[in-house]
C-alpha cells in the first residue's frame, strides 16, 4: 500500500517594516502579524543608545535586521522563533 503525504511548504515570514519605540523593536511581517521584542534581549542592543536603536534597516529581503553603527545583525526567523541572547528582565515598578 502506497501512502502519499501531501505537504504544504509555508515560507518563513519576512519583515516589511521595522521601527523602535521605547527600546522595543517592532516588526510588521509579510503574514500580517506585528511583533515586538525588548532591545535588551540582545547583548549589543542592550548597550545601545535610544538614537542608535532607531537606526535599524531591513536587509536580505526582510529576513534580517541591521544596525550598521553597532555592527549588529539579527535574523527575522530567529526573532519569530523566540531565539534571544538574554533572558527577559521585567522592569521594576
SVG drawing of the C-alpha trace seen along z (x, -y; Angstrom):
<svg xmlns="http://www.w3.org/2000/svg" viewBox="-2 -59 32 61">
<polyline fill="none" stroke="black" stroke-width="0.4" points="0.0,0.0 1.5,-3.3 0.8,-6.3 1.2,-9.8 1.9,-12.6 0.9,-16.0 2.9,-18.7 2.5,-22.3 5.6,-24.3 4.8,-27.6 7.6,-30.2 9.0,-31.8 7.6,-35.3 9.8,-38.2 9.6,-41.8 8.1,-44.5 8.6,-47.3 10.7,-47.8 10.6,-50.6 11.6,-51.2 9.5,-52.7 10.7,-53.0 13.5,-50.4 11.1,-47.9 11.8,-46.8 8.6,-46.2 8.3,-44.2 5.4,-44.1 5.6,-40.7 4.5,-39.5 1.8,-37.3 0.2,-40.4 1.5,-40.0 3.1,-42.8 5.6,-41.5 7.9,-43.3 10.7,-42.5 12.7,-44.4 16.1,-45.5 17.6,-44.4 17.1,-40.7 20.3,-41.1 23.7,-42.0 24.8,-44.7 21.3,-46.3 21.1,-46.4 24.1,-48.7 22.9,-50.9 21.6,-54.4 18.0,-55.1 19.3,-57.0 21.4,-54.1 18.4,-51.7 16.4,-53.9 19.0,-53.4 17.8,-49.9 17.3,-48.7 15.8,-45.7 18.2,-43.5 18.1,-40.3 14.6,-40.9 13.2,-41.4 14.8,-38.3 17.4,-40.3 17.7,-43.5 20.9,-45.5 22.2,-48.2 25.2,-49.5 26.7,-51.7 26.5,-48.8 27.7,-46.2 24.7,-44.0 22.6,-41.7 19.6,-39.7 17.5,-37.3 13.8,-37.8 13.1,-34.0 15.1,-33.8 13.1,-36.6 9.8,-35.0 11.1,-31.7 12.0,-33.5 15.7,-33.0 17.1,-35.7 20.5,-36.0 19.4,-37.3 16.5,-36.4 13.5,-38.7 14.0,-41.1 10.8,-42.6 11.2,-46.3 10.8,-47.2 7.6,-49.1"/>
</svg>
